[in-house]
Amino acid sequence: MLRQRTIGTLVTSSGIGVHSGKNCKISFTPAPVDTGVVFCRKDIAGNPEILANAEYVNDTQMCTAMEKDGVRVATVEHLMSALAGLGIDNIRIELDSPEVPIMDGSSAPFVYLLQQAGIVEQDAAKRFICVNQEIEIREGDKFAKLLPFDACRFDFTIFFNHPVLRRGSNFFRLDFSSLRYVREIARARTFGFLRDIEFLQSNNLGLGGGLDNAVVVDDYRILNEQGLRFPDEFVRHKLLDAVGDLYMLGAPLLGWYQGYKSGHDLNNKLCRKLLAERDKWSYKQLDTINSSISYGAE
Ligand SMILES: [Zn+2]
């Protein structure tokens, strides 16, 4: 069977929060089987904890933020994506600020850090959420859906009427394995429009955002001197986001995700709908030999 995973040892990093512009120290420690992904605010008395779960997501405007009993942890999406990508089930993440550092705007720095910690198999079966019936959230022409599928597949399509964003492919498919995630998805950075960033910063938001942690485009071109990491970096990043958003289900996915112009909000609604419609999914374990999903990236 495929086993649950945690990390081998404590690792620590730091970086700025993209919205607060403030420095945050973040440390990762191993956690026992069936813990899940637990965030802990070290800067608050009593060190309150929040379990990563779609039901605690209360803000999807600028990032994915969770809140429970008045305690908030924001910008969790790229870190959740890295954890999903490496198949880490159980981990404790301590922060001294309300916001996970943005790092370079991708999940690659988290992947690297977690690989440095070593990934350790644990003495319990990994539990997948197996989609048994189609489920969909649709708003206007946007949709996010899950279909039954005997593996884990993510399809994403973007559509932007912009000369730069139209250039690369607007579709990406990830037939999930850790190796493919690390090679094809993890390095794709978030992106933003210069006018939106200027507007945000004039309203005291996005204070840590800039060319070090996002691909920034104006009306005609990419402003980052080094250009893109992939010709289709934009759609790959949207897929990276979807992988992280879906990991808020609290277990890895056995199913086929399809996103069309979707984002954190639609993805979260999809997770909530699936969790609420208990007859449409079941927990499943997978044999190592015949598994359609591989976590052998490290
Ligand atoms: Zn993102």
Boltz pocket constraint, residues with backbone or C-beta under 6 A from the ligand:
constraints:
  - pocket:
      binder: B
      contacts: [[A, 77], [A, 78], [A, 105], [A, 190], [A, 237], [A, 241]]
      max_distance: 6.0
